[in-house]
Amino acid sequence: MVATPFGGSQTARKYHPTAVIDLRESWRIGPVEVPTRLVLAPMAGVSVQAFRRQGRRYGAGLVCSEMVSCAGIEHRNEKTLGYLRVASDEHPLAIQLFGTEPRAMADAARMVEDVGADIVDVNFGCPVKKVTKTGAGAHLLEDPGRACRIIEAIADAVDVPVTVKLRRGVANGSRAALELGPRLVEAGVASITLHPRSAQQMYTGTADHSLTAELVSLVDVPVVASGDVTSRARAQAVLATTGAEAVMVGRGAQGNPWALREIVDGDSPAPVREEVAAELVLFIRETVRELGERRASGFLKKFYGWYLGGGRFPKEFKQELLQLDSTDEIERRLLAAAPGAYEIVERLEAEVASGTEVTLELPVSVYGGG
């Protein structure tokens, strides 16, 4: 064993502190080949199909759905079933489940496999109270027996790989993930993503990747490092000093797919105003197609600030968009503010063929085409 700069330890075979990692190199989760070492995080209220497809275009090797309630699937909730839409250009795709009952989770996993997901991911890390109070998410870090039974049930139910996403534990300083990780591998997990913050921390403080390095040394499956990966330099440092197979990026990609390209490819010019407007217009169109105008109008509001902030457009412009009544009006205003975006949108739409969906015969009528 050798010490790492993050304070943990791991095997010399996996520890390469001066290595330059090729983020365009492929790796595997069981039989699933992932074409780059960048994973786009599952994020509630963000990771719709339009977001995932955009992430794939900009270099994410694996994309993930937002977490899907197994109870919602069991009760055939229409909104929940809408999360199970899979487009042909998303693969490889992980659909993430959360819940507490092994049987219900196994049934939900079968449906996830049937709709075309390449991987079933299980959330054992969500710190949000409305999830943890049900006994799901990060709460399962404190109930390792149930967590392992859930994984065993899912692994027995499906043929695709089963993966998990963990936090370090519930309380600050917890090392629960290091105790649970090897047990989950024994139960059937093919890869582990670790966000080394506690549930108590939420998103404050820093991600302690010494724990990531320790987890790599404890398990013989790929580990994905999540937390504070905001640049290519940071991605390289985390991969080289932890031995993780890949990095996961979440909040840094919100309204900023160019960040993914910079992490994977290195030097990448900042987008000009026309490029930003064009990507936002395409994102609006794809989201309306997916969710329908009524749901998309509310869902998209947070994205306007993400896309247009950082000095890309005047602050007043975002407020102007929020006052408009329809996404058609917003699109017209964007194209008026950046006329050169029109040709870019046409080119993007020609390049981004509408993905062929694979869905079960279930009531998903409120969702647009596909």
Disulfide bonds with the S-S distance in Angstrom:
none
